[in-house]
Amino acid sequence: MTETEPIARSSKQPTRAGTTRTIRLGVGGSTIEVLAGPAETGGSVSIYRWRMSPSSRGPVPHFHTTFGETFVVEDGEVDYFDGRSWRTLLPGDTAHAATGEVHALRKERAEPATILMALSPGVPREEYFAALATVDERDLGRLHEAHDNHFVDDQER
């Protein structure tokens, strides 16, 4: 008979139990929860939970030159663009955009959705998410450029 024992997990850095930071994305009700930044993962990954409000739409086609993104739908439905075509993601579905690959998300249904986002290697996006809520339209382009968001023609939107 085999016995099951708890596995001891070790980490070079202590965990931050109960210290999730929530960033409000404007007045629409969407939020980003910072689950693990590059400081907590040795720079290997950043993990965020995006709680999309019923009115949230999602980002248009874009790419990043310094990191890739993986999306896991926890609740609701979102559509994912892989640079060629759109597909609907349901709870448990995953999509990945490697560094430099065009991708987009859209939510056309009037229900909320929750997406887990993992950025690799880890990049600090907290400042970017917080600034999105208050940035002046004139400064939006500079904000995107400073945080490695490069938008492409969104004829597919």
For each residue, the residues with C-beta under 8 A, 3 or more apart:
1:
2:
3:
4:
5:
6:
7:
8:
9:
10:
11: 14 15
12: 42
13: 39 40 42
14: 11
15: 11 40
16: 19 20 40
17:
18:
19: 16
20: 16 33 34 35
21: 33 34 126
22: 31 32 33 34
23: 31 32 33 34 126 129 130 133
24: 30 31 133
25: 28 30 31 32 56 129 132 133
26: 30 132 133 134
27:
28: 25 53 55 56
29: 53 54 55 56
30: 24 25 26 50 51 52 53 56
31: 22 23 24 25 50 51
32: 22 23 25 48 49 50 51 129
33: 20 21 22 23 48 49 50 51
34: 20 21 22 23 37 48 126
35: 20 47 48 49
36: 40 41 45 46 47 122
37: 34 40 41 46 122 124 126
38: 41 42 43 44 45 46 121 122 123 124
39: 13
40: 13 15 16 36 37
41: 36 37 38 44 45 46 47 122
42: 12 13 38
43: 38 121 122
44: 38 41 120 121 122
45: 36 38 41 118 119 120 121 122
46: 36 37 38 41 118 119 120 122 123 124 125
47: 35 36 41 116 117 118 119
48: 32 33 34 35 116 117 119 125 129
49: 32 33 35 74 114 115 116 117
50: 30 31 32 33 114 115 116 117
51: 30 31 32 33 112 114
52: 30 56 58 76 78 107 112 113 114 115
53: 28 29 30 56 112
54: 29 110 111 112
55: 28 29 110
56: 25 28 29 30 52 53 107 112 113
57: 106 107
58: 52 78 79 104 105 106 107
59: 62 104 105 149
60: 104 151 154 157
61: 81 83 102 103 104 151 152 153 154 156 157
62: 59 102 103 104 149 150 151 152
63: 97 100 101 102 103 150 152
64: 67 68 69 97 99 100 148 149 150
65: 99 100 148 150
66: 99 121 123 148
67: 64 99 119 120 121 122 123 148
68: 64 96 97 98 99 101 119 120
69: 64 96 97 103 117 118 119 120
70: 94 95 96 97 117 118 120
71: 78 80 89 94 95 96 105 115 116 117
72: 92 93 94 115 116 118
73: 76 77 78 89 90 91 92 93 94 113 114 115 116
74: 49 91 114 115 116
75: 91 112 113 114
76: 52 73 91 107 109 111 112 113 114
77: 73 88 89 90 107 109 111 113
78: 52 58 71 73 88 89 105 106 107 113 115
79: 58 86 87 88 89 105 106 107 108
80: 71 86 87 88 89 95 103 104 105
81: 61 85 86 102 103 104 105 106 156
82: 85 87 95 97 101 102 103
83: 61 97 101 102 103
84:
85: 81 82
86: 79 80 81 106 156
87: 79 80 82 95
88: 77 78 79 80
89: 71 73 77 78 79 80 93 94 95
90: 73 77 93
91: 73 74 75 76
92: 72 73
93: 72 73 89 90
94: 70 71 72 73 89
95: 70 71 80 82 87 89 103
96: 68 69 70 71
97: 63 64 68 69 70 82 83 101 102 103
98: 68 101
99: 64 65 66 67 68
100: 63 64 65
101: 63 68 82 83 97 98
102: 61 62 63 81 82 83 97 152
103: 61 62 63 69 80 81 82 83 95 97
104: 58 59 60 61 62 80 81 154 156 157
105: 58 59 71 78 79 80 81 115
106: 57 58 78 79 81 86 157
107: 52 56 57 58 76 77 78 79 113
108: 79
109: 76 77 113
110: 54 55
111: 54 76 77
112: 51 52 53 54 56 75 76
113: 52 56 73 75 76 77 78 107 109
114: 49 50 51 52 73 74 75 76
115: 49 50 52 71 72 73 74 78 105
116: 47 48 49 50 71 72 73 74
117: 47 48 49 50 69 70 71
118: 45 46 47 69 70 72
119: 45 46 47 48 67 68 69 122 123 125
120: 44 45 46 67 68 69 70
121: 38 43 44 45 66 67
122: 36 37 38 41 43 44 45 46 67 119
123: 38 46 66 67 119 148
124: 37 38 46 127
125: 46 48 119 128 129 147
126: 21 23 34 37 129 130
127: 124 130 131 147
128: 125 131 132 143 146 147 149
129: 23 25 32 48 125 126 132 133
130: 23 126 127 133 134
131: 127 128 134 135 143
132: 25 26 128 129 135 143
133: 23 24 25 26 129 130
134: 26 130 131
135: 131 132 139 140 143
136: 139 140
137: 140
138:
139: 135 136 142 143
140: 135 136 137 143 144
141: 144 145
142: 139 145 146
143: 128 131 132 135 139 140 146 147
144: 140 141 147 149 150 151
145: 141 142 148 149 150
146: 128 142 143
147: 125 127 128 143 144
148: 64 65 66 67 123 145
149: 59 62 64 128 144 145
150: 62 63 64 65 144 145
151: 60 61 62 144 154
152: 61 62 63 102
153: 61
154: 60 61 104 151 157
155:
156: 61 81 86 104
157: 60 61 104 106 154
